[in-house]
Amino acid sequence: MTGARPRVLVAPVTVSPTKPLTPTHLKYLLSLDVLRRATATFAEVTFLYRHATFDGSHQVTGFWSYLDDRFPGREYADATEEEIGELYTTYHRTDAADVVDRGPRAGGPHPVSTRLLDIWAGHYRTLGMLDPVMGRDGPPLLDAEDVLALLAEHGLCVDGRALGAPVYLDATGEGLPLRVVVGADGRPNYLLPLLRELIPQAAAHDLVVLAHDTELRADYRTVAAILTVLGAKVTRFEVPRVAIDGVARSTRHGGWQGYTLSAIAAPLVDAHGPDAFRLGLRLYLIAELGRTARQSFSPARLRRWVRRAARLLDRCSGDPSAPPAELGGHLGAQAGARGYADPYQIMTTLLRRESDVPLDELLHVVTATEPADAGLGFSGSVPLQAVHRRNASEVFLTDARPGGRPPVRRFTAAALLPVAHPHYTAHTGEANRRLDPMLLLECCRQAETYAAHRFYGVEPDAAFVLKSWSLSLLPEALAPRPGRDTPVRLTIGARTRGLRTVGGAARGLVQDFDLWAAGRPIARARIEVGYVSRPAYTLLRSRGREAPPPSCPDPAPQTGEPVPPRWVGRGSPDDTLLLDLSTTPAASTARLRLPTGNISLFDHAQDHVPGTVLVEAARQLAAVVADRYHGKPPDRTVMTAMSASFSAYAELDAPIELHTPSAEEPARVRVVQGGTRIAEIGIALGLTAPGPAAEDGHGRRPPWARQPSLPG
C-alpha cells in the first residue's frame, strides 16, 4: 500500500433523530455502509456524518419546540421508537404551523433525540453497520459568517440582510436557481451548517461524494456547484425512497407503522440468524429495489432474500489456500472514473455465480461486523497450555467467550498486542511501525487452539494438523502504530464451519476470523485444521521411519550462508530463516534455516517444522525478490495478504528448499523437501508510506491510537 491511494470524502445528509427508521432510511443507511466499506478497499475514506450539524434546522428544532410546548416535563428515557414516531407524525399533521420555533437548545440535543440515538445505536448493531455510534461526533464547523464571506468573495451568494431580505446561494452560473440559505428572519436552513461542515473538509480530499435522497436533488446540485467553484472535485450519489403500499412518502405523513426495524427484524433474526438477516436486508433493499422507487416494500420478498442470503453465506466459504486476492484492485477498476464503489453494483456482484471479483473477499467486506465484547477481559492471559505455549512472553490471547449454546458456531476472543517484542517488533524502518501480520496470525492460531480445547472437546494431548490458512490486511492495519507505551487491544470474531466430530470431540473444522482494533476492522483470516488423537498421531508419524522423528531444539546440524537480516527487513540474525540464497530474474531459491533457539518460532519441542516458520520464511524470500526485482525495499515492505496450504509435514532431519518465480507478484512460494512439494504459500507485499508514528499519512490517527467513541 502506498500513499497514492485517493482520498475520498463521503458526505451524506444525515437522518434527523426525530423519527423512526423506516425502509427508506434503512435502504439509505445500508447503501452508505456498503459504499463506505467497498470504497475503503481502494481509497482512503473519510465518512462525514454527524447529527449535531443539523440541530439548528427548523425540521429538528420545530419538533423539539412542539414537544416542550405540548408535553412540558415529559420524560423520554423509556420511550419506544414507535411512540416518538407517532408524536412526530402528529406534529406535522396538526400542529406544525402553530408552533413557535425557539431554535437550537442550549446544552445539546433534546432528550427525545438523545433517546432515539440510543435506540439507533442498537439498530445499527442489528444491521451490522460498520460504526454502531454513527453520527455522534465529528469535526468542528467553520464559522457561519466566515462561510458567507467566502461565498461572497467567489460570487456564490447574494446577501440581502442589510435590506431585511434573505441570503441566497448563487449557482446561477451553473444554470441553477437562487436558493435561500438564511431567511429574512436571520434563521439559516440546513444548507448553511452543511456548508460549514463540508468546506473545510473538501480541500483535503481528491473526491467529495455527496449522498442524499431524491427529494434533495435540487439542493445538492447547488451544493455540488459551490464546492466545485471552490476547487473540489464533486460527485453525487442519490438513493430513491422505498414505497409502502404503493406510495413513497415522507415519515411525517405516516404509513410507516408496522414497517420499522423493530417490527421486521426480530422474527427473521430468530429464524435465520443475524448474519443472514443483515445480508438479506442489504440484498433486498439495494439489489432488488435498486436505483428506482417502483416496487413497494414486501415482508414476503424480504424473507425470501434472507433465506437466499443464508445459502450465499454457506456457499461463499472460499478456498483457504487460494492466492491472496487483490479486492481493492478489482473494485477500484469497477468504480473507474466514478471514484467510489456503487452499492448496487457491489450487491449485484455478490449474486453472480462467476465473477472476476473475489466474491468471498467481497462478502467479508460487505458483512464484517465488530463482535460484541461479551465482557471480554484484556488483562492477564489465558493459561499457557491452553494455547500450546511454554513461554509467557509468547501468549497474547487474554480471553474467549462462546457465542451461544453447543455446538458453538461462533465465539469472540480478545488479545493484547505487546508494545515491544523481541520478534514481532524487530523489523527495520517503516515496517517496524506497523502491526506485524504474523503476530495477527499467531493471535488467530491461539484463538483456534483455545477454542478447540474449551468449546469443541479436543483432548489436551491431541495433535493439531494445520491444513491451510490465510490472512488479509485491511487498509486500517497499515497505518503506523502509536508510541511504545500503547498496547493494542485486538478483538477477534470467529465463525466455525465444517465441524466434524467423533465421540463428542472435534476432528476437523474451518474457522473464519474478523480482527478489530478500536472499533475498526483491520484484518481477516481463515484456518483449516484437523485434530488427531495422540495414539493415532504417534502411529502416523512413525509410518515409514525406522526411528521416531527428531524433535527441536535438536534438529540435524545445518551449514550454509545465512542472508543478512536487513535483506529481509529484520533487525536480528536470530530472526532470519534463509540459507544459500540464489536469485535471478527468472527464479529465486533458498534453503530453510532453523533457529531453534528463537522462542517465538520454536516455543516448545515439536517433531516437525511449524507452519508459522514456513510462512515467515516464504515472506522473507518474497521480500528479497520484491526488493531486487520490483522496487520494494524491505524496510518499507509489509505483508498485506498470505495464503498457505500444507500437504505433508516439514521434517527436521532433511533439507527444506523454497522456490519462487522472481517475476510474479504476488509471490508464489513452493516449499520442497526430498523432491516433494510439502507446502505452497502465496505472499502479497505492499509498500508503507512514511509518516508520523501517531498518524496514518493523512493527518488521521490510526484506529488503535484513538479512543473508541462512546454513546451520549
C-alpha positions in Angstrom: 0.0 0.0 0.0 1.4 3.4 -0.9 0.4 7.0 -0.4 -1.1 7.0 -3.9 -4.5 5.8 -2.7 -7.0 8.5 -3.5 -8.6 10.4 -0.6 -12.4 10.2 -0.7 -14.8 12.2 1.4 -18.2 10.6 1.7 -20.6 13.3 3.0 -24.2 12.1 3.3 -27.1 14.1 4.5 -27.9 12.7 8.0 -31.2 11.2 9.1 -32.5 13.6 11.7 -33.1 11.9 15.1 -36.8 12.9 15.3 -38.4 9.9 13.7 -38.4 6.1 13.4 -36.1 4.3 10.9 -38.3 3.1 8.0 -37.4 1.1 4.9 -36.4 4.3 3.2 -34.0 5.1 5.9 -32.7 1.5 6.1 -32.0 1.5 2.3 -30.2 4.8 2.6 -28.1 3.8 5.6 -27.2 0.4 4.3 -26.3 1.8 0.9 -23.9 4.2 2.6 -22.5 1.4 4.7 -21.7 -0.7 1.6 -20.4 2.3 -0.3 -18.1 3.2 2.6 -16.8 -0.3 3.1 -16.2 -1.2 -0.5 -14.6 2.2 -1.4 -12.2 1.7 1.5 -10.6 -1.2 -0.3 -9.0 1.1 -2.8 -9.2 4.6 -1.3 -8.7 6.4 2.0 -12.3 7.2 3.1 -13.4 9.9 5.4 -17.0 9.4 6.4 -18.6 12.7 7.4 -21.9 12.0 9.2 -23.0 14.0 12.3 -26.4 14.6 13.6 -25.4 17.8 15.5 -24.6 19.5 12.2 -28.4 20.0 11.6 -29.5 20.6 15.2 -30.3 24.2 14.3 -32.5 23.4 11.3 -36.3 24.1 11.6 -37.0 20.4 10.8 -35.4 19.5 14.1 -36.0 22.5 16.4 -39.6 22.9 15.4 -40.3 19.4 16.6 -38.4 20.0 19.8 -40.3 23.2 20.5 -43.6 21.4 19.9 -42.7 18.7 22.4 -41.7 21.3 25.0 -45.0 23.3 24.5 -47.4 20.3 24.4 -45.7 18.0 26.8 -43.7 20.1 29.3 -41.6 18.0 31.7 -42.2 14.7 29.8 -39.5 12.0 30.2 -38.4 10.1 27.1 -35.8 7.8 28.6 -38.1 4.8 28.1 -40.0 5.9 25.0 -40.1 3.5 22.1 -39.1 4.5 18.6 -42.8 4.0 17.5 -44.1 6.3 20.3 -41.7 9.0 19.2 -42.7 8.4 15.6 -46.4 9.0 16.5 -45.5 12.3 18.1 -43.5 13.3 15.0 -46.4 12.4 12.7 -49.0 14.2 14.9 -46.8 17.3 15.0 -46.7 17.5 11.2 -50.3 16.6 10.6 -51.9 19.0 13.0 -49.7 21.4 14.9 -46.6 22.3 12.9 -47.9 25.6 11.7 -48.9 26.8 15.2 -45.6 26.1 16.9 -43.2 28.9 17.8 -39.8 27.5 16.9 -37.4 28.6 19.6 -34.3 27.5 17.6 -31.3 25.4 18.9 -31.3 24.3 22.5 -28.5 25.3 24.9 -26.6 22.3 26.2 -27.2 19.8 23.4 -30.0 17.9 21.7 -33.5 17.4 23.1 -34.0 14.3 25.3 -36.2 12.8 22.6 -33.3 12.9 20.1 -30.9 11.5 22.7 -33.3 8.6 23.2 -33.6 8.0 19.5 -29.8 8.0 19.1 -29.6 5.4 21.8 -32.2 3.2 20.1 -30.5 3.7 16.7 -27.2 2.5 18.1 -28.9 -0.8 18.9 -30.4 -0.8 15.4 -27.0 -0.2 13.8 -25.7 -3.2 15.7 -28.6 -5.3 14.5 -27.9 -4.1 10.9 -24.2 -4.9 11.2 -23.3 -1.3 10.4 -19.5 -0.5 10.4 -20.0 2.2 13.0 -22.7 1.5 15.7 -22.4 5.0 17.2 -22.5 6.7 13.8 -23.4 10.4 13.9 -22.4 11.1 17.5 -19.4 13.2 16.8 -17.4 14.9 14.0 -15.0 17.8 13.2 -15.8 21.4 14.3 -17.8 23.5 11.9 -16.5 26.6 10.1 -17.8 29.9 11.5 -21.1 30.8 9.7 -20.0 34.4 8.9 -16.7 33.1 7.5 -18.6 30.8 5.2 -20.8 33.6 3.9 -17.8 35.8 3.4 -16.0 33.1 1.4 -19.1 32.5 -0.7 -19.5 36.3 -1.4 -15.8 36.5 -2.3 -16.4 33.9 -5.0 -19.7 35.3 -6.2 -21.6 32.4 -4.8 -24.1 34.2 -2.6 -26.4 37.2 -2.6 -26.6 38.8 0.8 -29.8 40.8 1.3 -29.6 41.1 5.1 -28.8 44.8 5.0 -32.2 45.3 3.4 -34.1 42.9 5.6 -34.0 40.2 2.9 -32.7 36.6 2.8 -29.3 35.4 1.9 -29.3 33.3 -1.3 -26.9 30.7 -2.6 -26.0 31.8 -6.1 -25.1 29.0 -8.5 -26.8 30.7 -11.5 -23.5 30.5 -13.3 -24.1 26.7 -13.5 -27.7 27.2 -14.7 -29.2 26.6 -11.2 -31.8 28.9 -9.5 -31.1 31.0 -6.4 -31.6 29.1 -3.1 -32.4 30.7 0.3 -29.7 29.8 2.8 -30.6 32.4 5.5 -34.2 33.6 5.9 -35.3 37.2 6.2 -35.7 36.4 9.9 -32.0 35.6 10.2 -32.5 31.9 10.7 -30.4 29.6 8.5 -31.8 26.5 7.0 -29.9 23.2 6.8 -27.7 24.3 3.9 -25.6 26.7 5.9 -24.5 24.2 8.6 -23.9 21.7 5.7 -21.5 24.1 4.0 -19.9 25.0 7.3 -19.1 21.3 7.7 -18.1 20.5 4.1 -16.0 23.4 3.0 -13.1 22.9 5.5 -13.1 19.1 4.7 -13.3 19.2 0.9 -9.9 20.7 0.3 -8.1 17.8 1.9 -9.7 15.2 -0.4 -9.3 14.1 -4.0 -13.1 13.5 -4.3 -16.2 14.5 -2.5 -19.2 12.2 -2.7 -22.4 14.0 -1.7 -25.1 11.4 -0.7 -28.7 12.2 -0.4 -32.2 11.1 -1.3 -34.0 12.1 -4.5 -36.1 14.8 -2.8 -32.9 16.8 -2.1 -31.6 16.6 -5.6 -32.0 20.3 -6.4 -30.3 21.5 -3.2 -27.4 19.1 -3.5 -26.9 20.1 -7.1 -26.4 23.6 -5.8 -24.0 22.5 -3.0 -22.0 20.5 -5.6 -21.7 23.5 -7.9 -20.5 25.7 -5.0 -17.9 23.2 -3.9 -16.7 22.8 -7.4 -16.2 26.5 -7.8 -14.2 26.4 -4.5 -11.8 23.8 -6.1 -13.2 20.5 -5.1 -13.9 17.5 -7.3 -17.5 16.6 -6.5 -19.9 13.8 -7.4 -23.4 13.0 -6.1 -24.9 9.7 -5.0 -28.7 9.5 -4.9 -30.8 6.9 -3.0 -34.5 6.7 -4.0 -37.2 6.3 -1.4 -38.9 2.9 -0.7 -42.6 2.8 -1.3 -45.1 1.4 1.3 -48.4 0.2 -0.2 -47.6 1.9 -3.4 -46.6 5.3 -2.0 -43.1 6.6 -1.4 -44.0 9.2 1.3 -42.1 11.1 4.0 -42.2 9.7 7.5 -44.0 12.8 8.6 -47.1 11.7 6.7 -47.4 8.3 8.5 -47.9 5.0 6.9 -44.7 3.5 8.4 -46.4 1.7 11.3 -45.5 -2.0 11.2 -42.5 -1.3 9.0 -39.9 -0.2 11.5 -36.7 -2.2 12.0 -38.1 -3.4 15.4 -41.1 -4.8 13.6 -39.3 -6.6 10.8 -36.0 -7.8 12.3 -36.8 -10.0 15.3 -38.7 -12.9 13.5 -36.1 -13.1 10.7 -33.1 -12.9 13.1 -34.7 -15.7 15.2 -35.4 -17.9 12.2 -32.2 -17.4 10.2 -29.6 -15.7 12.4 -28.2 -12.2 12.4 -25.7 -12.7 9.5 -28.4 -13.9 7.1 -30.7 -11.1 8.1 -28.1 -8.4 7.6 -27.0 -9.7 4.2 -30.6 -10.5 3.1 -31.8 -7.0 4.0 -28.9 -5.4 2.0 -29.6 -7.6 -1.0 -33.3 -6.9 -0.9 -33.1 -3.1 -0.4 -30.1 -2.4 -2.6 -30.0 -5.1 -5.2 -33.7 -5.8 -5.8 -35.3 -2.5 -5.0 -32.3 -0.9 -6.7 -32.0 2.6 -8.2 -35.7 3.2 -8.5 -38.8 3.5 -6.2 -41.1 1.4 -8.4 -41.7 -1.5 -6.0 -43.3 -1.4 -2.6 -41.6 -2.9 0.4 -42.7 -6.5 0.8 -42.0 -8.6 4.0 -42.5 -11.7 2.0 -39.8 -10.7 -0.5 -37.5 -9.8 2.3 -38.0 -13.3 3.9 -37.0 -14.9 0.5 -33.9 -12.7 0.4 -32.9 -13.6 3.9 -33.2 -17.3 3.1 -31.1 -16.7 -0.1 -28.5 -14.8 2.0 -28.2 -17.8 4.3 -27.4 -20.1 1.3 -25.0 -17.5 -0.1 -23.1 -17.4 3.2 -22.7 -21.1 3.2 -21.7 -21.2 -0.5 -19.1 -18.4 -0.3 -16.8 -20.3 2.1 -13.9 -19.7 -0.2 -10.7 -21.7 -0.6 -8.3 -21.1 2.3 -5.4 -22.0 0.0 -6.3 -19.6 -2.8 -3.9 -16.9 -3.9 -4.1 -13.6 -2.0 -6.9 -11.6 -3.5 -6.4 -8.0 -4.5 -10.0 -7.0 -3.9 -9.2 -3.3 -3.9 -7.8 -3.5 -7.5 -10.9 -5.2 -8.7 -13.3 -2.7 -7.0 -11.2 0.3 -8.0 -11.3 -0.8 -11.6 -15.0 -1.4 -11.3 -15.5 2.1 -9.9 -13.5 3.7 -12.7 -13.9 7.4 -13.2 -16.8 7.5 -10.8 -14.2 7.2 -8.0 -16.4 5.3 -5.5 -17.9 1.9 -5.2 -21.6 1.8 -6.3 -23.6 -0.2 -3.7 -26.0 -1.5 -6.3 -23.1 -2.8 -8.4 -21.4 -4.3 -5.3 -24.6 -6.2 -4.1 -25.5 -7.5 -7.6 -21.9 -8.7 -8.0 -22.4 -10.9 -4.9 -25.3 -12.7 -6.7 -23.2 -13.8 -9.7 -22.0 -17.4 -9.7 -18.9 -16.4 -11.7 -17.1 -13.2 -11.4 -13.6 -11.7 -11.8 -14.1 -10.1 -8.4 -13.2 -12.5 -5.5 -16.7 -13.0 -4.1 -15.6 -14.4 -0.7 -13.4 -11.4 0.0 -16.2 -9.1 -1.2 -18.7 -10.8 1.1 -16.4 -10.3 4.0 -16.1 -6.6 3.2 -19.8 -6.1 3.0 -20.8 -8.1 6.1 -17.9 -7.9 8.6 -19.1 -6.5 12.0 -17.3 -5.9 15.2 -18.0 -8.8 17.6 -19.7 -7.8 20.9 -17.0 -8.0 23.6 -19.3 -10.1 25.8 -17.4 -9.0 28.8 -14.0 -10.0 27.4 -11.0 -9.3 29.6 -7.8 -7.7 28.3 -5.7 -8.1 31.4 -3.5 -11.2 32.1 -3.5 -14.1 29.6 -5.1 -17.5 29.1 -3.2 -20.5 30.5 -0.1 -21.3 28.5 -1.1 -24.9 27.9 -4.5 -23.8 26.5 -2.7 -22.3 23.5 0.2 -24.8 23.3 2.9 -22.4 24.6 5.7 -22.8 27.1 6.8 -19.2 27.4 4.5 -16.5 28.9 6.0 -13.9 26.5 4.5 -15.8 23.6 0.9 -15.8 24.9 -1.2 -12.9 23.5 -4.7 -14.3 24.0 -6.4 -12.9 27.1 -9.9 -14.3 26.9 -12.5 -16.1 24.8 -16.3 -16.5 25.1 -18.7 -18.8 23.2 -21.5 -17.2 21.3 -24.3 -19.5 22.2 -25.1 -23.0 23.3 -23.3 -26.1 22.0 -22.5 -26.8 19.3 -20.7 -23.5 19.3 -20.7 -21.9 15.9 -19.3 -18.6 16.9 -17.0 -17.2 19.6 -15.3 -14.0 20.5 -11.8 -13.7 21.7 -9.5 -10.9 23.0 -5.8 -10.4 22.6 -3.3 -7.8 23.8 -0.6 -7.0 21.3 2.7 -6.1 23.1 4.2 -2.6 22.8 7.6 -4.3 22.3 8.6 -7.8 21.5 12.0 -9.4 20.5 10.5 -10.9 17.4 7.2 -9.2 16.3 8.5 -5.7 16.8 12.0 -6.3 15.4 11.6 -5.3 11.8 13.6 -2.5 10.2 12.5 1.0 9.2 8.8 1.9 8.4 7.8 -1.7 8.6 8.5 -1.9 12.3 6.0 0.9 12.9 3.2 -1.3 11.6 1.4 -4.2 13.2 3.2 -7.5 12.2 0.8 -9.6 10.2 2.5 -12.7 11.6 1.5 -11.6 15.1 -2.1 -11.2 14.0 -1.9 -14.7 12.5 -0.5 -16.1 15.7 -3.4 -14.5 17.7 -5.8 -16.3 15.4 -3.9 -19.6 15.9 -4.1 -19.1 19.7 -7.8 -18.4 19.5 -8.4 -21.5 17.4 -6.3 -23.6 19.8 -8.0 -22.3 22.9 -11.5 -22.8 21.4 -10.6 -26.4 20.3 -10.0 -27.4 23.8 -12.6 -25.3 25.6 -15.5 -25.3 23.2 -15.1 -28.3 20.9 -13.9 -31.1 23.2 -10.5 -31.7 21.7 -8.3 -33.7 24.1 -5.5 -31.9 25.9 -2.9 -34.2 24.3 -4.3 -34.3 20.8 -2.2 -33.3 17.8 -3.2 -30.3 15.7 -2.8 -30.8 11.9 -2.7 -27.5 10.1 -4.1 -27.9 6.6 -4.3 -24.4 5.3 -4.6 -20.8 6.5 -4.8 -17.3 5.1 -4.7 -13.7 6.2 -5.6 -10.4 4.5 -4.9 -7.0 6.0 -7.4 -4.1 5.6 -6.1 -0.6 5.0 -6.6 0.4 8.7 -3.9 -2.1 9.7 -1.3 -0.4 7.6 -1.3 2.9 9.5 1.7 3.4 11.8 1.5 2.1 15.3 1.3 4.6 18.2 4.1 5.0 20.7 5.8 2.2 22.5 3.6 2.8 25.6 0.3 2.0 23.8 -0.6 -1.7 23.6 -3.2 -2.6 21.0 -6.4 -4.3 22.1 -7.5 -6.8 19.5 -11.0 -8.2 19.3 -11.5 -11.4 17.3 -14.8 -12.6 16.0 -14.7 -16.3 14.9 -17.2 -18.3 12.9 -16.8 -22.1 12.7 -17.7 -24.1 9.6 -17.4 -27.8 8.6 -17.2 -29.1 12.1 -16.5 -32.8 12.2 -16.8 -34.7 15.4 -16.1 -38.2 16.7 -17.4 -39.2 20.1 -18.2 -35.6 21.0 -14.7 -34.4 20.2 -13.9 -32.3 17.1 -11.8 -33.9 14.5 -11.7 -31.0 12.0 -13.1 -27.6 11.2 -12.6 -24.3 9.4 -12.7 -21.0 11.2 -13.1 -17.6 9.8 -11.8 -14.7 11.8 -12.5 -10.9 11.7 -10.0 -8.8 13.6 -10.9 -5.4 15.0 -9.0 -2.7 16.8 -10.6 0.4 18.4 -13.8 -0.2 16.6 -12.3 -0.7 13.1 -11.8 -3.9 11.1 -8.1 -4.4 10.4 -7.7 -8.0 9.1 -9.4 -11.2 8.1 -8.1 -14.7 8.5 -9.1 -18.3 7.9 -7.7 -21.5 9.4 -8.4 -25.1 8.4 -7.2 -27.6 10.9 -7.6 -31.3 11.9 -7.3 -32.9 15.3 -5.7 -36.3 15.8 -5.7 -38.4 19.0 -2.2 -38.9 20.5 -2.1 -42.7 19.7 -3.2 -42.1 16.1 -0.6 -39.3 15.7 2.2 -41.5 17.1 1.3 -44.2 14.6 1.1 -41.6 11.8 4.5 -40.1 12.5 6.3 -43.4 12.8 5.0 -44.7 9.4 7.9 -45.2 7.0 10.5 -44.5 9.7 12.9 -46.8 11.5 13.0 -44.4 14.4 10.8 -41.6 15.8 11.3 -38.3 14.1 13.7 -35.9 15.8 12.4 -33.1 18.0 13.5 -29.5 18.1 15.5 -27.9 19.7 17.8 -30.8 18.5 17.4 -30.9 14.7 20.0 -32.1 12.3 23.0 -29.7 12.1 22.8 -27.0 9.4 25.5 -25.4 7.3 25.3 -22.6 4.7 25.4 -18.9 4.3 22.5 -17.0 6.1 21.1 -13.9 4.5 21.9 -10.6 6.2 18.9 -9.6 8.4 18.5 -6.2 6.6 17.8 -8.0 3.3 14.6 -9.4 4.7 13.6 -6.4 6.8 14.8 -8.0 10.1 16.9 -6.5 12.8 18.4 -9.6 14.3 20.2 -12.7 12.8 18.1 -14.8 15.1 15.0 -14.0 13.0 16.4 -14.8 9.6 15.3 -18.1 8.0 17.1 -18.3 4.7 20.3 -20.0 3.8 22.3 -20.0 0.5 20.0 -17.6 -1.3 20.2 -17.6 -5.1 18.2 -15.0 -7.2 17.9 -14.4 -10.9 15.3 -12.5 -12.9 13.7 -15.9 -13.6 13.6 -17.7 -10.3 14.8 -17.4 -6.7 15.6 -20.1 -4.2 16.9 -20.6 -0.7 17.2 -23.3 1.9 15.3 -23.1 5.2 17.3 -22.1 8.3 16.1 -23.4 11.6 17.0 -21.0 14.5 15.5 -23.3 17.2 16.7 -21.0 19.9 14.2 -18.4 18.8 11.3 -19.0 21.2 8.8 -17.0 19.0 9.4 -19.6 16.2 10.2 -22.7 18.3 8.4 -22.1 21.6 8.4 -25.8 22.6 9.6 -29.1 21.4 8.0 -30.4 18.2 8.7 -33.2 15.8 8.3 -31.0 12.7 8.8 -27.5 11.5 5.8 -25.3 12.5 3.7 -23.8 9.8 4.4 -20.3 11.0 8.1 -20.8 10.3 7.4 -21.9 6.7 5.2 -18.8 6.2 7.7 -16.4 7.7 10.5 -18.0 5.5 8.3 -17.5 2.4 7.7 -13.9 3.4 11.4 -13.3 3.7 12.1 -14.9 0.3 9.3 -12.7 -1.2 10.8 -9.7 0.4 14.2 -10.3 -1.2 12.6 -10.8 -4.6 10.4 -7.7 -4.2 13.5 -5.6 -3.3 15.6 -6.8 -6.2 13.1 -7.0 -9.0 10.0 -5.0 -8.0 11.4 -1.9 -6.3 10.1 -2.6 -2.8 12.8 -2.1 -0.2 12.3 -4.4 2.8 12.4 -1.7 5.4 9.2 -0.3 3.8 7.5 -3.6 2.9 4.6 -5.1 4.8 2.9 -8.4 4.1 -0.7 -7.4 3.1 -2.0 -10.9 2.3 -1.0 -14.5 2.7 -2.4 -17.9 1.9 -0.9 -21.3 2.5 -1.7 -24.9 2.0 0.2 -27.8 3.6 0.3 -31.3 2.1 2.9 -33.0 4.3 4.9 -32.5 7.5 8.1 -30.5 7.2 10.6 -32.8 8.8 13.5 -31.5 10.9 16.1 -34.1 9.7 16.2 -33.2 5.9 16.9 -30.0 4.0 13.9 -27.9 3.0 14.0 -25.6 0.0 11.9 -22.6 -1.1 11.4 -21.7 -4.7 9.5 -18.8 -6.3 9.4 -17.2 -9.8 11.1 -13.8 -9.5 8.7 -12.1 -11.9 5.5 -13.0 -10.1 3.5 -10.6 -7.8 2.0 -11.7 -5.5 4.8 -14.2 -4.9 4.0 -17.9 -5.1 6.5 -19.8 -2.9 6.8 -23.6 -3.2 8.3 -25.4 -0.2 10.0 -28.6 -1.2 11.6 -31.4 0.8 13.2 -34.6 -0.7 11.9 -33.6 -4.1 8.3 -33.4 -2.9 6.2 -30.2 -2.6 5.0 -30.1 1.0 3.5 -26.6 1.1 2.6 -23.8 -1.3 2.4 -20.2 0.1 1.2 -17.1 -1.6 2.6 -13.7 -0.3 1.4 -10.2 -1.3 3.6 -7.4 -0.2 2.8 -3.7 -0.1 4.8 -0.5 0.5 4.2 1.6 3.5 4.0 5.4 3.3 6.4 7.2 5.7 4.6 9.3 8.3 4.4 10.3 12.0 4.1 7.3 14.2 0.8 8.6 15.6 -0.8 9.4 12.2 -1.6 7.5 9.1 -0.1 9.8 6.5 -3.2 11.9 6.0 -3.2 13.5 9.5 -5.6 11.0 11.0 -4.7 8.8 13.9 -4.8 5.1 13.3 -7.6 3.2 15.0 -5.6 1.9 17.9 -4.4 5.4 18.8 -7.9 6.7 19.1 -10.3 6.3 22.0 -13.5 4.4 21.0 -16.5 6.7 20.6 -19.0 6.3 23.4 -22.7 6.9 23.3 -24.0 10.1 24.8 
